[in-house]
Amino acid sequence: MRQQRTFNNKIGFGKLCTGSLMSLCMVWGLTAHAQQSAEPVRAGSEEASAAASATDARGGSTEPEKWNAKFQATYVWQRKPSFSAPYTGEKSLLPGRERSYSFTTTASLGYRPWAGGEVYLDLEGAQGIPLSGLAGLGGFTNGELAKTSGARLKLYRARAFLRQTWSHGGEQEAVESEARQLAGMVDRRRTVLTVGNLAVIDIFDDNRYSHDPRTQFMNWSLMTQGAFDYAADARGYSWGAVLEWFHDDWEVRFGRFIQPKEPNGQPLDYRIFKHYGDQLEVAHAHTLAGQPGKLRALVFRNHAVMTRYDDALNLAAQTGAVPDLNVARYGARSKHGFGINLEQALSDDVGLFARGSWADGKTEIYAFTEIDRSLSAGLLIQGRKWGRASDTLGIGVARNFLSSSHRQYLTEGGVGAFIGDGRLNYKPENILEMFYSVGISKQSSISFDWQHIRNPAYNADRGPINALAVRLHTEF
């Protein structure tokens, strides 16, 4: 059994520094914009509808925005009470009480060098300590915690990419000024090419009501497709290219990104024609009962040096050893999957999201988390009805599953990237998340989050667990 982490001794100073910096950022955001009379931005609001016109967004100018600079900072404090567990393995969630925190800060710069061209650079800092060393769950409780988080603040380049747009006419729509987006008017019929360093889910599997763990749901199963094992380094970023086609209410996009050199590793393999992740997405916007919605369908295929669970099981049967992914990694394998993603406004203040995803589950998890099939849904409710237009209430649920070979590997004592209790009494992992976000200003909010997870890491012998969190966020 692993020893309980001594949280206070290891992260006390880091917690003090990041908490102080977060407070300063929020004060800066409040004072810099105290005189603005615009209605607060509501969590989950759609960018196009938030900007009534490019003229309004830029104070009267009809010219496209030449450049912008944006900033965000997010601090999450989380606590897990003790829970029942008859046994604990190498990659189990520890049964004792734990505390966790994360801090991220991002400076985003955008510039328009020519008509239709945009270049972006994001510089980011991250720091944090995860629960149980980021082990023991399929759906982890904090989407802000990168796999490389530590007690010391790490600064790095997160994104650096070029976006080129070719207009094909049709109606125009306004986009507002925000991180990685310059304000202006765009044709609803256009082709867009994005090339460079970014996150796959910057473009794919978007959802108006559940996509950003800094302001919306924090659980990994709710912020994106749980079974979408998208190409990324350990911080969640990659290099690649995406070609998109927009035609009125239709969108089609295809992208290829490079994989890490090893499962869930930080160094990337730049041989994009040898080891890669491909994804194709088709989206259609619609109106239902007078309210806007969008349906997205995604397919993906990964090709990398991955272990098949059956290979690890067969080798263990021959040698009499416990199955081990690391000794049965024979060469490049392919993995495929698909997902459906729905966003639907139910009224001006209530939005629904739902996702379903499936992966073949024959090979080890390569770059995301240990989920082979997932269903999720939830509501995002603005507080206008109770006199708090800038507040948001979120309620979401997820149910995660493992493939049969993945399940058998864990049952026989195998250890994965994030889970491995030494044995397995399999049941689907069930997650409930609720949060209430209080809008302090247009730029800043404080959220209170509760997550309840039954069968953590798909093991009915352990749990259930609860996780309580406070999240501070500011952006300007």
N, C-alpha and C positions, 0 to 999 in steps of 0.2 A: 504493500500500500504506500502511495506517495505521501510525503510529509505535507501538512497544511502550510500554506504560504503565510509568512509573517508580513502582512500587508503594510502596517503602519511604519515599520522600520525601513522598508524598502522604498516607499513612495511618498513619505511625508513631505520632503522638501519639494519634489516635483509637483505634488498636489497643491502646495502653497503657491509656487511660482505660476502654474497654469491658471489657478483660480484667481490670482491677482491680475494676471494679464487679461483673463476673460472679463473681469469686472471693469477694467479700464476700457476694453473694447466696447462694452455695452454703454458705458457712460459717453464715450466718443460718439457712438451711433445716436444716442439720445440727444446730445447737445448739437450735433451737426445738422439734425433734421427737425429740431423742435418747432421751427416756425412753419413747417410744411403743413398745408391744410388738406392734402389729398386723403381719400379714404384709405384705411390700413389695408395692406395686402393680406389676403386671407390664405392660409395654408391650403394648397391644392388648387388655387385659382389658375385658370388657363392663361398662358402668356398673351395670346392674341386678343382675348376678350379684355384682359387687364389694360391693354393699350388701345384706347378707343381710336387713336390715330397716331401716326408718327409725328404729326405737328404738335399734339398735346405732349407727347413724351419728351420732346426736345424744346419745349417752351416757345413754340411759334415757328421754328425753322422747318422748312419742308425738305431740306437737304438730308441725305443719309448721314448718320452719325459717323464721323471720321475715326474716332477712337474712344475707348472707355477704359476705366480702371475700377475694379470691384474688389471687395474684401469680405471675407466671412470668418467667423470664429465660433466654434461649438465646443462646449464642455458638457460631459455626461458623467454623473456620479451614480453608481449602481450598487445595490446591496442584495445579497442572496441569503435568506435565513437557512438554517440547517434543515436537512430533510432525511427521510428514512432510506437507508441503503444497506442491505445485508452483506454486500461485498463491493470492493472498489478495485478497478483494474488500472492498467498503465495509462489509458486515455479515457478515464471516467471523470465526470463532474464530481468534485470533492463534496462529501456530504456535510461538512462543517460550514459554519457561517463564513461568508466571504464578502469583501468589498472590492469594487473595481472602479476605474475611472478612465476616461479618454478625453483628449484635447486635440482638436485640429484647427489649423488656421490656414487660409488660402488667399493669396493675392493673385487676381486674374487681370491680365492685360489683353486688350483687343485693339486691332488696328486694321484699317481698310486701305491697302496700298493702291488699289485700282478698282474700277467699277466691277462689281461682282466678286471681288477677292477679299478675303478676310484672313488674318493670321492671329493666333492666340497663344499666349504663354501663361501657364499657371505655376506659381511657386508655392509649395505647401510645407507645412510643418505638422508633425504628428507625434503624439506621446500618449502612453497609457498602459495600464495593466489589466489584462482580461481575467475573467473568472476562470479559475482552475487551469491557467495557462492556455486558454482557448481550446478546451477539450471537453468532451462529454455531451455534446448536443449536435443534432442535425441543423436545427434552426437556432443559431446563436442569437443572443439577446441584445447585441449592440452593433449595428451596421457601421458605426464609426471606428470600430477597432480593427485596424489592419492586422494581418497575420505577423507583421514585423514590428508591432508596437512594443515599446519598452519604457522604462522609467525616465529615460533621458529624451529630450526633444530632438527629433531628427528632422532636418531640413532637406528638401529634395525638389527636383522638377517633377511635377505631376503630369503636365500636358504641354505639348508644343506642336501645333498642327495648323495646316492651311485648309481653308474652305473656299471652294470656287463655285459660284452659282451662275448658271446660264438660264436666262428667262425665255419662256415660250409664249407669253401673252396670257390672256384670260383675265379674270378679276384680280384685283390686288388686295392684300391684307397687310395690316400693320404688325410689326414685331417691336417689342419694347427693349430698352437698354437693360441688359443684365449680364451676368458672368457668361462668357463665351457666346455672346450674342450682341451685335450692334443694332441699334434702333434704325428703323427705316421701313420702306414698303417693299414687299416681295410679291411676285406673280404667283398665283395659285397653280400655275402650270410652269414647272421649272425642273431643271436637273441640277443636282448638287453633288460635288465630289469633295470628300474630306480625306486628307492624307496626313499621317503623322503619329504623334504620341498622345494617346487618350485612352479612356475606358470604353470597352464595348458597350456597356449599358448607359453611356452618355447619349447614345443614338438608338440602340435597340431596347425593346421591352419597356418603353416609357409608359407612364400612367399618371394621369392628372391627380389621382387621389392616393396613390401609394407608390412612391419611388425614391423619395429623398429621406434618409434616416436622420438628417439634421433638423427637419421640421415635421416629418410625418411619422410613420411606423418605423420602429428601430429593428425589429426582428428580421433576420436574413431571409426567412421564408415569406415575408410580406413585402419587402422592398423590391423584389424581383422574382422571376420564375425560380422556384426552389431547385428544380432539376436542370436548370440552364447552366451547364459547366463551361462557362465562357472563358476564352483565353485571357489570361492576366498574370502579371507577376504577383508577388505576395502582398503588394499594396493595392492591387486591383486595376493596374494600368498595363497597357501593351502598346505595340506599334502596329499600324495597319492602314487599310484604306477602305472607304465605304462609298458606294455610288448609290444615289437616291434619285427617284423619279416621282414627281408630284404632278397629279392631274386632277384638279378640282378636289373631290372628296376622296380620291385614291392616293395611296403612297406605296411604293415598292422600293426596298433597299436591300443591297447585298454587300457584305463586308468580309474581308479576310484579315486575321490578326495573327501575330506570332505567339507561340507558346513559351512557357518557361522551360529551362533546360531539364528540370526534374519536377516531379509533382509538388505543387504549392511552393515552389522556390522563387527567389527574387531574381536571379540572373535569367535573362531571356535568350532564347535560341533564335537568331536572326535569319535562319534559313527558311524563309517564308514559303518556299515551294516544296519543302520537305516535311516540316512540322508546323502545323497551323490549326486555326479554328475558323471555320466558315459558318456564316449565318445568313439566312434569307428571311425577310419579313415583309408581309403584305398587310396594309392597314386600310380601313374604310371608315370615314366619318359619316354619321347618320343623325337623324332627329327622331326621337321616340316620345310621343305624347307632348310634343312641343319642347323637349329638352335635348340638348346635344349629347352625343355619345361617340365612342370610337371602339372598333373591334380590330384586334391585331392577331395575326397568325404567324408563328415563328417556327422555322426548322433550323437545326444546327448539326454540324459534323466536325468532330475533332480528329486530328491525326497526330500522334505523338508516341513516344516510347512509354507505353503504359502496360501495367500488369493486368492480365485477365484473372479474375477471381478463381475460375476453374483451374487455371494453370497452377496457382498457388495451392489450391486444395489437392490437386493430383500429385504434386511434388511432395506435399506433406504426407499423403497416404503412402507414398513409396518409401519415405525416409523415417516415418513414425514421429516426425517433429510437428510442432505447432505451425500452421500455415503462416507464411510470411511473404508479403508483397515484394519486399526488397530482394529476395533471392530467386524470384520467378519472373523478373522483368527481362523478357527475351528479345524484344524488338518493338518496332513501331506497330501500333494497333489503331483502329478507328472506333469512334464512339459517335452515336447519333441520337437525336431526340427532337422533340417538338413541344410547342406550348401555345395556349390560347390566352388572350389578355383582353379584358373588357373594362372600359370605363363608361359610366352612364350617370349623368345628372338626373336626379329625381325631382329636384326643385332648385330654386336659386341658391339654397343654403345646404342642400344635402346631395352628396355624391356617393355612388356605389362603385366598387371595384371587385373584380373576380379574375382569378388566374387558375389555369390548370396546366401542368407540365409533366412530361414523361421522357425519361432517358433509358436506353437499353440496359444499363446497369451491369454490363458484362465486364467492364474494366474499372480500375480504381478511379476515384475522384481525382481530377488532375489540377484544377485551378479554382474551384469554388468550395462547395461544402458537401457533406455526405448525405445527399438526398437523391434518390433515383426517380421518385414520382411525388408530386405535390399538388394539393388543392388549397386555394386560399380565397378569402372574400372578406369584405368589410364595408364600413360606412365612414365617411368623413362629414361631420356636421358643423356648420358655422354657427356662432353664438348669437346671431342677430335676433332670434326669437326670444332670448332671455336678456336682451339689452347689451350684449357683448359681441359686437360685430367682428372684432379682431381676434376673438377666441375660437378655438377649434376643439371639438371632441372627436376622437377616433376610436373605433371598435373594429378589431380584425381577428380572424381565426385562420388557422392553417392546420393541415393534416398531411404529414410527411410519411413516405413509405420507402422501403428498400427492395431491391430486386431479390429474386430467390438465391442467386449465387452470392451476392453481397451478404445476405442474411446468413447463409450457411458458413461463409468465411468467419463471421463474427461468432457464430454459435460454437465453432470449433476452437475458439480462443485467439483468432487472428486480431491484429490491431491495424486500424486504418489511419488516415492522416489526422482525424479528429476524434474518432470514437473507438472504443475497445475496452469493454468491462471484464474481459476474460471469459465470459459466458453470456448467453443471450436468451431471455424469455421474450420472444418477439411480439411486439404490438406496435401499430403505427404511433408516431410521435404527434401529439395533439397540442396545439398552441393557441392561447387566447391572449391578445394584447389590447389594452385600453390606455389611452392617454388623453390628457386635457392640457391644451396649450393656451397660455394666457398672453395675449398681445400687449407688451409693455409700450411699444411704439410701432411705427411702420417698419422699423428696422430690427427690433429686438423682441424676443419672447422667452418665456420660461415654461417648461412642460413638466408634467408629472405623469410618470408611466408605470404601469403594472403589467407584468407578464406571468401567466400561469401555464406551466408545461407538464403534461402527463406523459409518462413513458419516455423520459429523457434518453436520447440515444437509442430509442426503439426498444427499451428494456422495461417490461412491466414490473420487474423486481425492485426497481429504484424509483424514488420520487413519490408523489409529484413535487415539483419545485415552484417557488415563486421568486420573482426578481422585481425589485422596486427601484425606480430611477428618477432623478431630477436632471433635466437638460436645459442648458442656457445656450441661446443662439442669437447672434447678431450678424447683420450683413448690410453693407452700404456701398 
